[in-house]
Amino acid sequence: MATINVRRDVEDMFYRYKMPKLEAKIEGKGNGIKTVIPNMVNVARALTRPPSYTTKYFGIELGAQVSCDDKNNRYIVNGAHDASKLQDLLDGFIDKFVLCGSCKNPETRLVVSKRDIQRKCGACGKRTQVIPTHRLTTFIQKNPPLKDDNGGQHATADTPGSANGVSSNGSPEDSNQDPIDVQLSTITAGITLNDYSKEAEEKWIAKLDMSAEAIALRQKQLAGGLVESGEVGDLDENTVLGNYIVDEKPEDDEIYAKAKELGIHKKYRALRAVILALFSEAPVQQLIDGIKKHADLLLKFGPESKHQKAAIDSFVIIISEHMDTHLKKTGLIFKALYDEEIVEEETFHQWNKKPSKKHVDAELVLKIHSQAQPFFKWLEEADEESETDDDEDSGSE
Ligand SMILES: [Zn+2]
């Protein structure tokens, strides 16, 4: 099986992301002539998208009817089209619907909502919006990737077919396998993209943490570097806590009890895991209200400046992932942290002087930093006022 780089503009033969070269077979003749893509499933799987997406994309680009038969793995575009033309079109699909808009890594997952479609990057953690004007977006919104298959689990044959009919069931032949699974298999097995094992999946899920550490760890792994064992242990507990919050939606006292049980109830990294798990997916107003609601819990992890910095960093990460909605509210988010005494003035000043660029792309940090300036101005003024109030002899006459 001939494989090519998922990004054909990358010439590196050691490029990690490969896909099978697209095959095309012309059948029939006259008005009934059609192009069968015999390896559509394998190609789509390497891109971790359902084969119906790529096939439909060809149809839209070529103005041709398509037919997707997921049961029999038959993907057909009407008319005669040669493989190299389809391969060229596929580049466009990959660029628009697969590659991270920020780092161009193909290890992304589609997050589909009524409003838009985002590519959530497994490498850099960013979300980037899919171009909303392409007609395939409507198709994807009507036929979102199956959630159940995101973990790459092999469903049994009696799994009911999806109502939308894109994927008949979660059989291993389907291409809804999470990019992350595929990615991990390459890391652990180092063989092929489609190599896939349960153990690899579990290992990955253990690290499938929204925290910056997890992203950093993944990047280290991607870079082929080794991670100190201590760090992994620490990470795993934070991940357990984060997953617990996401999966069980526990009350705050249960969250803290779980942190205690894990022995991380005073750790700033645990605080970060909690914040990311609680707030990452919250609409911005809910996030702002949530800071007040969960303040007691957040404060329990510790008052030190490293906890406070972790709180700022976590919210900066969250803002960076939702720039379109959250950036404008940066000041209000910071003010809520200040009002609830989760972050003290001094720590804010330090961040203002030197915002951490460790977890978020520097360019985004600068945008967030500049958006936060009215808050810092307010903070200074509030400070001056309180000084005058507290000390009448301050000589301000
Ligand atoms: Zn990325």
Boltz pocket constraint, residues with backbone or C-beta under 6 A from the ligand:
constraints:
  - pocket:
      binder: B
      contacts: [[A, 100], [A, 101], [A, 102], [A, 103], [A, 104], [A, 105], [A, 121], [A, 122], [A, 123], [A, 124], [A, 125], [A, 126]]
      max_distance: 6.0
